[in-house]
Amino acid sequence: RLTISAVATRAGFDYEAVESLKHAVGEACIMIIQYAHIYPQSEAELTLQCSVYSSKLTISVDYGTIDETMPHDTESHWDVMDTSLTIIRELMDEVDVDINSSQGARICITKHLR
């Protein structure tokens, strides 16, 4: 949360947007950790990546390795985590959920600078 706050503040987001980002990232981490319990992988890591652009901040939370060539479920397995996804969608401008039960999961969220 502290890292997200620092990155978002330096990118020019106001207090409310920073709080929204921190909350959304927390919910995304909860979802990924729940996914990891359902589909454990022996050598997988949870990673968080921030990408700062001139007009937006994109944060990706990943577990495992997403193989872009394999078919993906885009939200069908996430019914259990529906509340977290609803919160993230309310707080962020863009949300992309990418799931492959045999490979990994990624939640990518974007907040535009206003």
N, C-alpha and C positions, 0 to 999 in steps of 0.2 A: 504494500500500500504506500509506503514511504517513497519507493522508487517511482511508482506511477505518479504520485503527487509532484515529485521533483521534475520529472520529464514533462508533465502536462503544464506545470507552472512556467517552466522555461520556454515551452512552445507558445505561450501567450493565452492559455485558457484562464477564464475567471474562476473564482472560488466555487461557484455552483457546478460548473462543468468539471472541475477537478474532483469534486465530491462524487459526481455521477460516474466519472471514469473509475474511481477507486471502488465504488460499490459494484459496478458492472464487472470489473476484473475479478473481484472477490467471488461473485456469483459464477463467473466462467470457471474459475479454479475449482469451486465446489463441484460443478458439473463434470469437469475433467477427472477429478479425484473419484467421484462416484462411478464414472465410466471405467476407470482403472480397476476398481473393485469388481466390476462385472466382467471385464475382459483383461485380466492381468497378463503382462508380458515380462519375461525374465530380464531383459536388458533395456527396458524403456525408461525414459526420463520425462519429467514434466518440465517443459521449457516455456518461458514467457519472452516474447520479442516485441519491442516497441519500434515503430517506424514513424518518424516525424517528417511531415511534408509542410509546404508553405501554408496550406489551408486546412489540414486535418492531421489527426493522430490515429494510427492504426495499431492495435495491440492484438497479438496472436498468442493463444494459450494452446500448447500442443502436448500430446502424450503419444509415445510410440512413433512410428514412421508411416506417414500417409503415402501410399503408392498411387500416384495419379492415374495409372493405367488400369487399376482395378475398379470394379463397380462399387459405388458408395451408397450408403443409406444417408439421407440428408437430415432426417430428424425423427425417423420412425422409432428408433430405440430410446428416444429422449422423453417419452411420455411421463416417466417417473420424475423427471427433472423439469417438468413443465413450468413450475412456479419460477425457478431461476431464469429460464429462458424468457418468460414473460417480463420479468424485471429488467433483464438486459435489453430487450427490445424497446421497452419504454424509455430507457435512459440513453441509448445510443442511436446514431443516425443510420448505421448499417450494421447488420449482423449476418455472419456466414458460419454455418455449422457444417462440418465435414466429418463424417463417421464412416469407418470401415472396421467392423468388429474383429477382423483378423489382422489388421495393420495398425490402427491407431485412431486418434480423434484430434480435431482442431476446432477451436472456436476463435473466429477473427472478428473483432469489433472495431468500429470506426466512429470517431466523433469529429465533426467539422468545426473549425474555428469560426466563430461568429463575430 
